[in-house]
Amino acid sequence: MLTTDPRQVEDWRELRLRLTASAPAERSLLLADTARRTRRSIVEMISTAGQGHIGGDLSVTDILTTLFAYTLRIDPARPDLAGRDRFILSKGHCAAALYSTLAFTGYFSPASLDTFMAPLSELNGHPNRNKIPGVETNTGPLGHGLPVAVGQAVAAKLSGSGARVFVVMGDGEMQEGSNWEALMAASHFGLDNLVAIVDRNRLQQGARTEDTNALDPLDDRLAAFGCEVREIDGHDYDALIDAFRPSTTGRPVAVVANTTKGKGVSFIEDRVEWHHKVPSPDQVELALEELA
Ligand SMILES: Cc1ncc(C[n+]2csc(CCOP(=O)(O)OP(=O)(O)O)c2C)c(N)n1
């Protein structure tokens, strides 16, 4: 049973208004509190399910929180509203982080988070757009989210809806060639409504990215493919908000968000073995204390 306080469902609209009205310092405190609750529920979901990708979930949480609480033009009560901004979690193995964020935003009841990966649950290990409101496309096989996002950004341009499309990839995932083809197309079509975010936690499954198939100089490579590159600390809310501002250059935006895999839980942070590992009951207790 999740112990995380679900009040935010009722509070989401109010939270949005407060975030818009507040000065940066208070805004960061509000976002940090939201992200903290999301991280707590991730720990509890994975412990209850006995499976999940805890390291990557905790690394992407601040990015998701900033997008859903502040940046995206969405209405959780009307998930199919025409002209809404789109979000795709291409690193679909981090479904727990997305489900927590969607539940706390009000797309569905946080009580459902208890069923994560249980038999017959709609909260599968990877997000499914036919089952979960707020999920814009199915993801899980790495290297597919960005190509779909490019198609959605083209559609938004053609329809004149003004929608922006945000997509998060893992840094290990950037080793998939399909992402580079998608970036070439995005710059060819001048998709300044596309924001491609790389969760640069420097770890992938079983190893460091730079030991596996090095990505650096990632900024230069993204720029060479026609992107406007913004490199930031992916746990700094002001930096995230600024990096998600619209492009004025006519080019797609690539955000390199430097993060820590396992962020917020000391014994998980930057540890390769926690890509896909379940905390013991004692470790859950410790993690929740650190996230209290
Ligand atoms: C095409 C494909 N190959 C392999 C996998 C298995 N897989 C799941 S997560 C992962 C590592 C991803 O690393 P990264 O993108 O850096 O994600 P993060 O570290 O943020 O979890 C792999 C290889 C997959 N989901 N899809």
The ligand as a MOL file (V3000), in Angstrom:
LIG
                    3D

  0  0  0     0  0            999 V3000
M  V30 BEGIN CTAB
M  V30 COUNTS 26 27 0 0 0
M  V30 BEGIN ATOM
M  V30 1 C 16.0170 -1.7780 -28.4490 0
M  V30 2 C 16.2420 -2.1130 -26.9990 0
M  V30 3 N 17.3450 -2.7850 -26.6400 0
M  V30 4 C 17.5520 -3.0950 -25.3370 0
M  V30 5 C 16.6230 -2.7700 -24.3870 0
M  V30 6 C 16.8430 -3.1650 -22.9280 0
M  V30 7 N 17.1700 -2.0110 -22.1020 0 CHG=1
M  V30 8 C 16.2510 -1.4680 -21.2670 0
M  V30 9 S 16.8400 -0.1460 -20.4420 0
M  V30 10 C 18.3670 -0.2820 -21.1640 0
M  V30 11 C 19.4670 0.6850 -20.8360 0
M  V30 12 C 19.0660 2.1030 -21.1420 0
M  V30 13 O 20.0160 3.0080 -20.6600 0
M  V30 14 P 19.7000 4.5450 -20.6680 0
M  V30 15 O 19.0550 4.9040 -21.9630 0
M  V30 16 O 20.9460 5.2840 -20.3500 0
M  V30 17 O 18.5840 4.6870 -19.5610 0
M  V30 18 P 18.7110 5.0310 -17.9880 0
M  V30 19 O 20.1470 4.9090 -17.5830 0
M  V30 20 O 18.2410 6.4210 -17.8260 0
M  V30 21 O 17.8220 4.0390 -17.2870 0
M  V30 22 C 18.3900 -1.3720 -22.0400 0
M  V30 23 C 19.5730 -1.7680 -22.8440 0
M  V30 24 C 15.4580 -2.0850 -24.8120 0
M  V30 25 N 14.5090 -1.6980 -23.9410 0
M  V30 26 N 15.2980 -1.7650 -26.1170 0
M  V30 END ATOM
M  V30 BEGIN BOND
M  V30 1 1 1 2
M  V30 2 1 2 3
M  V30 3 2 2 26
M  V30 4 2 3 4
M  V30 5 1 4 5
M  V30 6 1 5 6
M  V30 7 2 5 24
M  V30 8 1 6 7
M  V30 9 2 7 8
M  V30 10 1 7 22
M  V30 11 1 8 9
M  V30 12 1 9 10
M  V30 13 1 10 11
M  V30 14 2 10 22
M  V30 15 1 11 12
M  V30 16 1 12 13
M  V30 17 1 13 14
M  V30 18 2 14 15
M  V30 19 1 14 16
M  V30 20 1 14 17
M  V30 21 1 17 18
M  V30 22 2 18 19
M  V30 23 1 18 20
M  V30 24 1 18 21
M  V30 25 1 22 23
M  V30 26 1 24 25
M  V30 27 1 24 26
M  V30 END BOND
M  V30 END CTAB
M  END
